[in-house]
Structures are given as structure tokens and as C-alpha cells.
Amino acid sequence: MDSHKNIKTISIPVLGMTCAGCAVSVESIISAQHGVTQASVNYATQKVNVTYDEDSTKPENFQKAVQSVGYDLILDTEKGDELQEEVQADAYQSLKKRTIISGILALPVVVIGMVFMDMPYANYIMMVFTAPIVFYFGKNFFINAYKQARYSKANMDTLVALSTGIAFLFSLFNTFYPKFWHLRGLHPHVYYEAAAVVIVFIMLGKLLEERAKSNTSSAIKKLIGLQPKTVLLTTEHGEREISIGDVSRGDQILVRSGEKIAVDGKVYEGSSYVDESMITGEPVAVLKEQGDKVFAGTINQKGSFKFIAEQVGSETMLAQIIKLVQQAQGSKAPVQKLVDKIAGIFVPIVMLIAVITLGIWLLFGGENAFSQGLLAMVTVLVIACPCALGLATPTAIMVGIGRGAENGILIKDADALESGYKVNAIVLDKTGTITEGKPQVTELIWEEGLAIDLQVYRQIFLAMEQNSEHPLAAAIVSELKKQTNKAAAVTNFQSLTGKGVTAVYDTQSYWAGSHKLLSGQSISSELGEYAKSLQARAATVIYFFNETQVLAVAAIADKVKTT
């Protein structure tokens, strides 16, 4: 019996995670479920990759397990990412509002606590302003800490709840029972401003963190944006526009000039040049004729054609690229696995250190030992927040892999990215990587002693290239327009596939194209040698000639970027 035949790996959006400790908790809870082979949580993407046996368990069991600890999973496979974005957007706006209001309430508390601490009823005023900050706007810290405690777990919320809760309760006792300390010759200090400011700054940090996490998904959104929303479906009753989600295999689709191709397929009618740079990195458009394959996300240049859909939805090459980027962004580098281990024991160790700190103050602090010890304990709990520990590495991985994807560089996973520092040689085999990706005419050499005015030949050459659909024609047009603005009135224009173009002017035939068009035409030894030298420098050589001789040679190349 093959025990691995029903093994499946899925990526599930997670809701409710607020720190690296939360990610460790979710990961350990799901990993402990029966039938789960492996679970890996990425805090930056807010997703968990689960490998499990479909015969032994199902995603609904994972959801129930994490819900019991205060988290949740989105199991909608079709709209999971959209739902997660909506929830995160709502949470961000709510957090932003709570942070702003908390900041406004905390301002007078800080001013009174630092400057006007001796004013009448100062403690009562600070208490009134601090209470809503701690127990209303900051209630999620206490709720999450309680849920964690029920399962003998702790995270960053535990640290915040303990530090601010103890500071507020200690201050509350000193506000209503100051005599307790006066009878012992001590001044009853309050720390309302500490509790208020800690909550505000932690919320501000979370706000910035949420913004950083939302920005890291921009690369995926840009890749998804390469796909059009609608397509023109061709049927026996004519053409009609349908949503890309309604396209099925075998559908006949029309692509017009300038449109993006929606799905993968095969051309069955028409021809055109297609920009496939998002897949191949090549800036020069590729000719597509009957029988050629086309891919989703690529851009049709000139002309129109019809193709039969072969791969749709998640089967297209673009969808596979997006999936690879998502998997790479969600993967963990070896250093992140170490960070997760540290984060898992970080909070309990910090709590222990905080208690030890209070104990040392009580034993050796002398006067005001309890007050100073309490403040020191709160300080330890607050400054030891492990958010940066858990967020820095996955965010760096997401941004790095995402930026690479935007620039056509697909990084396999976090392991590959981390080991990149060992690279000592880079081999580049595609134009557009170190070049500008815009072919230009680098040299245009005319034959000497031409029969008619050179300006006339320029106008004929310009007219022919303006009618051409070849992507390199634009480079020649751009160069010739620097020398003449007028195009000759040519007739009988024809495009010779794979070779070039031909036209007639004043009863004489002219050609422009590659060496394949040259069939015995006379070319001077000087121009011939020059053409060979251009080809030796990896330039594309275009010949312009008439029935008797080669008139000009143009060199087209993609210039190396200046930076």
C-alpha cells in the first residue's frame, strides 16, 4: 500500500496573527493534527503551507484547532486571497482609527505625568484618560493573551498585556490608597503614562507592520494585472465579450492589435507579432502564425489573430509563474527556521527575566524597591517585543523575491535567495537583462555615387518600414525620421514573412530585409565588408536594395544599459 498517494499540499490564509510567536503557535497546533506531515507558517504573508494525508484529515479540522486558540483560517480556495485582503484592509483601518484616538488620549496623560504631576487630581485625570486606552482600544492584547494562556502558551500580546496591566493596576492602587505608602515613608508613584504610551507605541508599530506586509504583495498583484479581465469569444453567431473566468478549453478567442492575451492557446487563423518579454526577457516581438503557441499575459503588437484556448485558469503559464512566486515568498530560509525556534521560547524566557528583575529589586533595591522593581519589570516586558525578530526575515524574503519577479527574475525559494551570497559568476543569455530592451539603429551606411538623390531613397526606405509590422521596423523608422519627415508614395507593398518587405516606387521595385532576400544583387565590396563586420559584432543587419544594387546597410542593436 502506497501511504503517500493521497498526500496533498495547500496554502491557507491565516487570520488573527499579531506576532512571530503567533506564527509559531499556529504552526505547532496544525503540525500536531493527525494526518499532517508538515506545516509551515509565514508571518509576513499570513499564510500556512500544510502537507497532509487527505484520507486521514481535512482542512476543516485545522480550522477548528486554530479557532480554539483565537486564530482562524480562510478555506475558500477560489477567493481566499481576496477575503484575506478584505479582512486585513478592514483590520488596518480599524487599527489606524484606534491608534489615532489612543494617541490623542495619551497626549494629556504624558503632559500631566511629566510636567504637571503635582496639580490637583492629576492622578484621577490620568486614570480617566488611560483606562479606555488600555482596556478598550488595547483590549485585543488582553483577549489574545487570555486565549494563549488557556493553552499554556504565550506571545507578544502576553508581554504587552502583563506590562500595561500591572502598570495600570499598580497605579490604580496608588491613586485610591496612597496612605499605604505614606505610612511606610514612601511616595505613591503612578505609571499611567507608561501604560498609555506603551499601548500607543505598540499599536503604532503594528500599524506600520501591517502596511509593510500589504506592500510586499505588490509584486503578485502586478503579475496578476498582466492578465486581462475579459476576452472576445468567437462563435458561429459572431463575437461576444465574456469574463476571463468563463473561458473554457477549446474556446475560440479573437485578439486585436495592442490587446493582452488572456489564456494559453494555439493560433489557428491570422498572424501577428507578440511581445513575450514577460516570459522570455526578449524585447523583440515574436512572429505568431497558424500553429504557433501563445501565452497569457503576453501582448499582441500589430495585426490580429484567432487562437484556440488550451490552458485556462490556474493551468496557464502566467498562473504557474504567479504560483511559483507565491510559494517562493512563503518559503522559509534556514535562518528563518532558527528565528522561529528562538521566537517559540522567547516570550517565556522574557517573562522569567522580568520576574527575576523584580525579585532582585525587592532584595537589593532598598528604598522604593517595589516601585523601581515594578518599573524595571514592565520595561523588560515591553522592550523585549519579538515582532522585529519574526517579521524582518520573511519580509526581506518577500520583498526580494517580489522585486525579482517584477523584473523578470524568478527565484526558486528562500534557500536559493539566502545562498546567493556564494555566487561568484553570473551568466546572462537574454537581451533586455543588461541591455535597454529597445532596439535602435546604431549605424546606417549608404552606397556612394547613387543614381538618384539620397533624400528620395530615404523617403522610399521610410515608407516601406512604416508599412512593416516587424518590431525592428520601428527602430529604422525612428532613425530615418531624423533625416526626413516625408515618406514616398510607394505601391504594391508586400510583407515577405521571415525575410522582409518589398514595394514599388516609380515603376522600380525595392526590398528591405535580412540577407535571406539577397539573391545575386550587386553589393559593393566596401558595403559587403562593412555588413560582415557588423554581424561579427552581433548586430542585426538590414539591407535596402533595388533591382540592380544594394543601396544601404543598417545595423540594429540593443544598447547596454548605462547603469
C-alpha positions in Angstrom: 0.0 0.0 0.0 1.3 3.4 -1.0 0.9 5.7 2.1 1.8 8.8 0.1 -0.7 8.5 -2.8 -3.1 10.9 -1.1 -0.6 13.4 0.2 -1.6 17.0 -0.6 0.0 20.4 0.0 -2.2 23.5 0.2 -1.6 27.2 1.2 -4.2 28.6 3.6 -4.6 32.3 4.6 -4.4 32.8 8.4 -6.3 35.5 10.3 -5.5 36.9 13.8 -1.7 36.5 13.9 -0.2 39.5 15.6 3.4 38.5 16.2 6.1 35.9 15.4 5.0 33.9 18.5 1.5 33.6 17.0 3.0 32.1 13.8 4.9 29.6 15.9 1.7 28.7 17.8 -0.4 28.2 14.6 2.4 26.1 13.1 2.7 23.9 16.2 -1.1 23.4 16.5 -1.6 22.4 12.9 1.5 20.2 12.9 0.1 18.3 15.9 -3.1 17.4 14.0 -3.5 13.8 12.9 -2.6 13.2 9.3 -0.5 16.3 8.9 3.0 15.7 7.6 4.3 19.2 7.7 3.0 22.7 8.5 5.0 26.0 7.8 3.6 29.4 8.7 5.0 32.6 7.1 4.2 35.6 9.3 4.8 38.1 6.5 2.4 36.5 4.0 0.0 35.5 6.8 -0.3 32.0 5.3 0.3 28.4 6.3 1.5 25.7 3.9 0.2 22.4 5.1 1.1 19.0 3.7 -1.4 16.3 4.9 -3.0 13.0 4.0 -6.5 13.5 2.5 -7.6 10.1 3.8 -6.8 11.0 7.4 -7.8 14.6 7.9 -9.2 17.7 6.2 -8.7 21.5 6.3 -11.8 22.0 8.4 -10.1 20.1 11.3 -7.1 22.6 11.1 -9.6 25.5 11.2 -11.3 24.2 14.3 -8.0 23.6 16.0 -6.7 27.2 15.4 -10.0 28.8 16.2 -9.9 27.3 19.7 -6.7 29.4 20.3 -8.1 32.6 18.8 -7.0 32.4 15.2 -8.8 31.5 12.0 -8.2 30.0 8.6 -9.9 31.0 5.3 -10.7 27.8 3.5 -12.3 29.3 0.3 -9.8 28.2 -2.3 -11.2 30.4 -5.0 -11.5 33.7 -3.2 -9.2 33.0 -0.2 -6.7 35.7 -1.0 -9.4 38.3 -1.8 -11.2 37.6 1.5 -7.9 37.8 3.4 -7.1 41.2 1.8 -10.6 42.5 2.7 -10.2 41.3 6.3 -6.7 42.8 6.5 -7.8 46.1 4.9 -10.7 46.4 7.5 -8.3 45.5 10.3 -5.8 48.1 9.1 -8.4 50.8 9.0 -9.8 49.8 12.5 -6.2 49.8 13.9 -5.5 53.1 12.3 -8.5 54.7 13.9 -7.8 53.1 17.3 -4.2 54.3 17.2 -5.1 57.9 16.4 -7.7 58.1 19.1 -5.4 56.4 21.6 -2.6 58.9 20.7 -5.0 61.8 21.3 -6.0 60.4 24.7 -2.4 59.6 25.7 -1.1 63.1 25.0 -2.6 64.8 28.1 -1.6 61.8 30.2 2.1 62.3 29.1 2.0 66.0 29.7 0.5 65.7 33.2 2.7 62.8 34.1 5.9 64.5 33.0 5.2 68.2 33.7 2.1 68.8 35.9 2.3 65.7 38.2 1.6 67.9 41.3 -1.5 69.5 40.0 -4.8 68.8 41.9 -6.5 65.5 40.9 -3.6 64.8 38.4 -3.8 61.0 39.2 -7.5 60.8 38.7 -7.4 62.7 35.4 -4.6 60.5 34.1 -6.6 57.4 35.2 -9.7 58.5 33.3 -7.7 59.1 30.1 -5.6 55.9 30.4 -8.4 53.4 31.2 -10.0 53.5 27.7 -6.6 53.3 26.1 -5.6 50.1 28.0 -8.9 48.3 28.3 -10.9 49.4 25.3 -8.6 50.4 22.5 -6.0 47.9 23.7 -8.4 45.1 24.7 -7.2 42.8 21.9 -3.9 42.4 23.7 -5.6 41.1 26.8 -8.1 38.9 24.9 -5.3 37.3 22.9 -3.2 36.8 25.9 -6.0 35.1 27.7 -6.6 32.7 24.8 -3.0 31.9 24.7 -2.8 31.3 28.5 -5.7 28.8 28.3 -3.4 26.5 26.3 -0.3 27.3 28.3 1.1 29.4 25.5 2.5 33.0 25.4 3.2 35.5 22.7 3.9 39.2 22.3 0.3 40.1 23.4 1.1 38.3 26.7 4.1 40.7 27.2 2.1 43.8 26.4 -0.9 42.7 28.5 1.2 41.9 31.5 3.3 45.1 31.4 0.5 47.5 30.8 -2.0 45.7 33.1 0.4 45.6 36.0 1.4 49.2 35.5 -2.2 50.3 35.4 -3.3 48.3 38.4 -0.3 49.4 40.5 -1.1 53.0 39.6 -4.8 52.5 40.4 -4.0 51.1 43.8 -1.7 54.1 44.5 -4.4 56.5 43.3 -7.0 55.3 45.7 -4.8 54.1 48.6 -1.8 56.5 48.7 -1.7 56.2 52.5 -0.5 52.7 52.2 2.8 54.0 51.0 2.8 57.2 53.1 2.6 55.2 56.3 5.8 53.4 55.2 7.6 56.6 54.3 7.3 56.1 50.5 5.8 58.2 47.8 3.0 56.5 45.9 4.2 56.7 42.2 1.8 56.1 39.4 2.7 54.9 35.9 -0.4 55.8 33.9 1.7 57.5 31.2 3.9 54.4 30.9 0.8 52.1 30.3 -0.8 54.6 27.8 2.4 55.2 25.8 3.3 51.5 25.6 -0.1 50.7 24.2 0.0 53.6 21.7 3.5 52.8 20.5 2.8 49.1 20.2 -0.3 49.9 18.1 1.7 52.3 16.0 4.3 49.6 15.4 1.6 47.2 14.4 0.1 49.8 12.1 3.5 50.2 10.3 3.9 46.5 10.3 0.5 45.9 8.6 1.4 48.5 5.9 4.8 46.8 5.3 3.0 43.4 4.9 0.5 44.8 2.5 3.2 46.4 0.3 5.0 43.1 0.0 2.2 41.6 -2.1 2.5 44.3 -4.8 4.7 42.1 -7.0 2.0 39.4 -7.1 -0.7 42.0 -7.9 1.4 43.3 -10.8 1.8 39.8 -12.2 -2.0 39.2 -11.8 -2.5 42.5 -13.5 -0.8 41.2 -16.7 -4.0 39.2 -17.4 -7.0 40.9 -19.0 -10.4 40.7 -17.3 -12.4 40.0 -20.4 -11.9 38.3 -23.8 -13.6 38.3 -27.2 -15.1 34.9 -27.7 -15.7 33.9 -31.4 -18.7 31.6 -32.1 -20.8 30.7 -35.1 -23.2 33.5 -34.0 -20.5 36.2 -34.0 -18.2 37.7 -31.4 -19.1 38.5 -27.8 -17.2 39.7 -24.7 -17.0 37.3 -21.7 -15.2 37.3 -18.4 -11.8 35.5 -18.3 -13.3 33.2 -15.6 -15.8 31.9 -18.1 -13.2 30.8 -20.7 -13.0 27.1 -21.3 -10.7 24.8 -23.2 -11.5 24.7 -26.9 -13.0 28.2 -26.9 -12.0 30.3 -30.0 -10.7 33.7 -29.0 -10.0 36.8 -31.1 -7.0 39.0 -30.1 -6.9 42.5 -31.6 -3.9 44.8 -32.0 -2.5 46.1 -28.7 -4.5 43.6 -26.6 -3.1 41.3 -23.9 -3.6 37.6 -24.4 -5.9 36.1 -21.8 -5.0 32.4 -21.7 -2.6 29.9 -23.3 -3.5 28.5 -26.7 -2.6 27.8 -30.3 -3.1 30.2 -33.3 -5.5 28.9 -35.9 -6.2 32.0 -38.0 -4.2 35.2 -38.8 -0.7 36.3 -37.8 0.9 39.0 -35.7 3.9 39.9 -33.7 3.6 39.2 -29.9 5.7 40.8 -27.1 6.7 37.8 -24.9 9.3 39.7 -22.9 7.5 38.9 -19.6 8.2 35.2 -20.2 11.5 35.2 -22.2 13.1 38.5 -21.4 13.5 39.2 -25.2 12.5 42.7 -26.1 11.9 41.9 -29.7 8.3 40.7 -30.5 7.9 37.2 -31.9 6.0 36.4 -35.1 3.0 34.2 -34.4 1.3 32.3 -37.3 -1.0 29.3 -37.6 0.0 26.5 -35.3 2.2 28.7 -33.0 1.5 28.8 -29.3 0.6 32.0 -27.4 0.7 32.6 -23.7 -1.4 34.5 -21.2 0.0 37.9 -20.2 1.9 38.5 -23.4 0.9 41.5 -25.6 -0.2 41.4 -29.2 1.6 44.1 -31.2 0.3 44.7 -34.7 -2.3 42.8 -36.5 -5.0 40.4 -35.1 -5.4 36.7 -34.9 -7.6 34.0 -33.5 -6.5 31.1 -31.3 -7.9 28.1 -29.5 -7.7 28.1 -25.7 -5.7 25.2 -24.4 -4.8 26.1 -20.8 -7.1 28.3 -18.8 -7.3 29.5 -15.2 -4.6 28.0 -12.9 -3.2 26.0 -15.8 -1.7 28.9 -17.8 2.0 29.6 -17.7 1.3 33.0 -16.1 -0.7 31.3 -13.4 2.1 28.9 -12.8 4.6 31.8 -12.6 2.4 33.5 -10.0 2.1 30.3 -8.0 5.9 29.8 -8.1 6.4 33.3 -6.8 3.8 32.9 -4.1 5.4 29.6 -3.0 8.9 31.2 -3.1 7.7 34.1 -1.0 6.1 31.8 1.5 9.2 29.5 1.8 11.5 29.7 4.8 15.2 30.4 4.7 17.4 28.3 7.0 18.0 31.4 9.1 14.2 31.9 9.5 13.8 28.4 10.9 16.3 29.4 13.5 14.5 32.6 14.2 11.2 30.7 14.6 12.8 28.4 17.2 14.0 31.4 19.2 10.7 33.1 18.9 9.0 30.0 20.3 10.9 30.2 23.6 11.5 33.9 23.6 8.3 35.0 25.4 8.6 32.6 28.3 12.2 33.5 28.8 11.4 37.2 28.8 8.7 36.7 31.4 11.1 34.8 33.6 13.7 37.5 33.3 11.1 40.1 34.2 10.2 38.2 37.4 13.8 37.8 38.3 14.3 41.6 37.7 11.5 42.4 40.2 12.9 39.9 42.7 16.4 41.4 42.5 15.0 44.9 43.1 12.9 43.6 46.1 16.0 42.0 47.6 18.6 44.7 47.0 16.7 47.8 45.9 16.4 49.5 49.3 14.0 52.4 49.4 11.3 52.4 46.8 12.4 48.9 45.8 9.0 47.7 44.8 8.2 50.8 42.7 11.5 50.7 41.0 11.4 46.9 40.6 7.9 47.1 39.1 9.0 49.8 36.6 12.1 47.7 35.7 9.9 44.6 35.2 7.4 46.5 32.9 10.4 47.8 30.9 11.8 44.3 30.4 8.3 43.0 29.3 7.8 45.9 26.8 11.2 46.3 25.2 11.5 42.6 24.6 8.7 42.5 22.0 9.8 39.9 19.4 7.9 41.4 16.4 11.1 42.6 14.6 12.6 39.2 15.2 9.8 37.3 13.4 9.0 39.9 10.8 12.4 41.0 9.5 13.5 37.9 7.7 10.2 36.8 6.0 9.5 40.4 4.9 13.0 40.7 3.4 12.4 37.4 1.6 9.0 38.6 0.2 10.3 41.9 -0.9 13.5 40.4 -2.5 11.6 37.6 -4.4 8.8 40.0 -5.3 11.1 42.6 -6.7 12.9 39.9 -8.7 9.6 38.8 -10.2 8.7 42.3 -11.2 12.0 42.4 -13.1 11.6 39.0 -14.7 13.9 37.2 -12.3 12.2 34.1 -10.8 13.9 32.9 -7.5 13.1 29.3 -6.7 12.8 29.7 -2.9 14.2 31.3 0.2 17.1 28.8 0.3 18.2 29.9 -3.1 18.0 33.5 -2.1 20.0 33.0 1.1 22.7 31.1 -0.7 23.0 33.8 -3.3 25.9 35.3 -1.5 28.0 32.4 -2.6 27.6 33.2 -6.3 30.9 34.3 -7.9 29.9 34.3 -11.6 26.7 35.3 -13.4 25.9 34.1 -17.0 23.4 36.2 -18.9 21.8 34.8 -22.1 18.9 37.1 -22.7 18.7 40.6 -24.2 16.9 43.1 -22.0 18.7 42.0 -18.9 21.8 44.1 -19.2 20.6 46.0 -22.3 17.9 48.7 -22.5 15.4 46.3 -24.2 14.8 48.9 -27.0 16.5 48.0 -30.3 18.0 51.1 -32.1 19.8 51.8 -35.3 23.4 52.1 -34.4 24.7 52.7 -37.9 23.1 53.4 -41.3 25.6 53.4 -44.3 24.6 54.4 -47.8 26.3 53.4 -51.0 28.3 56.2 -52.6 27.5 57.6 -56.1 23.8 56.7 -56.1 21.8 57.2 -59.3 19.2 59.5 -57.8 19.0 61.9 -54.9 19.8 60.3 -51.5 16.8 62.0 -49.9 14.5 60.2 -52.3 15.9 56.8 -51.3 15.5 57.8 -47.6 11.8 58.5 -48.3 11.3 55.2 -50.0 13.0 53.3 -47.2 10.9 55.2 -44.6 7.7 54.4 -46.5 8.4 50.7 -46.6 9.4 50.4 -43.0 6.3 52.4 -41.8 4.1 49.8 -43.5 6.0 46.9 -42.0 4.7 45.1 -38.9 8.1 43.8 -37.9 9.2 45.0 -34.5 12.6 46.1 -35.8 11.0 48.3 -38.4 10.2 50.9 -35.7 13.9 51.4 -35.0 14.6 52.1 -38.7 11.6 54.5 -38.9 12.8 56.4 -35.8 16.3 56.8 -37.4 15.1 57.8 -40.8 12.7 60.4 -39.4 15.7 62.2 -38.0 16.8 62.7 -41.7 13.4 63.2 -43.4 9.8 63.7 -42.4 8.3 62.8 -45.7 7.6 59.2 -46.8 7.4 58.3 -50.5 4.2 57.2 -52.1 5.1 53.5 -52.7 2.7 50.9 -54.2 2.3 47.1 -54.3 3.7 46.8 -50.7 4.1 43.3 -49.5 5.4 41.7 -46.3 7.6 38.7 -47.0 7.4 36.5 -43.9 10.7 35.8 -42.2 12.6 37.8 -44.8 11.5 41.5 -45.1 9.3 43.7 -47.2 9.0 44.9 -50.8 7.3 47.8 -52.6 7.3 49.7 -55.9 8.2 53.3 -56.5 8.2 55.0 -59.9 7.9 51.6 -61.7 11.0 50.2 -59.9 11.0 47.5 -57.2 12.7 47.9 -53.8 13.4 45.5 -51.0 14.3 45.8 -47.3 15.2 42.9 -45.1 17.7 40.3 -44.0 20.3 38.6 -46.0 17.7 36.0 -47.0 16.3 38.5 -49.5 19.7 39.0 -51.2 19.8 36.7 -54.3 22.6 37.9 -56.5 22.0 41.6 -56.1 25.2 43.6 -56.6 26.8 44.9 -53.4 30.0 46.8 -53.3 33.0 45.3 -51.6 33.0 48.1 -49.1 29.4 47.7 -48.1 29.8 43.9 -48.0 32.8 44.0 -45.7 31.0 46.5 -43.5 28.0 44.2 -43.2 30.2 41.3 -42.2 31.9 43.4 -39.5 28.5 44.5 -38.1 27.4 40.8 -38.0 30.6 39.9 -36.2 29.6 42.5 -33.5 26.3 40.7 -33.0 24.3 43.4 -34.7 21.2 42.7 -36.8 21.9 43.8 -40.4 19.1 45.1 -42.6 19.7 45.5 -46.4 17.9 48.1 -48.5 18.3 47.5 -52.3 16.6 47.7 -55.7 16.7 45.5 -58.8 20.3 46.4 -59.5 22.3 47.1 -56.3 22.3 47.3 -52.5 21.6 50.9 -51.6 22.2 50.9 -47.8 23.0 48.7 -44.8 21.5 49.4 -41.4 22.8 47.9 -38.1 20.3 47.4 -35.3 21.4 46.5 -31.8 20.1 46.7 -28.2 22.4 49.0 -26.4 23.9 48.0 -23.0 22.4 49.9 -20.1 24.4 52.8 -18.7 23.8 51.6 -15.1 
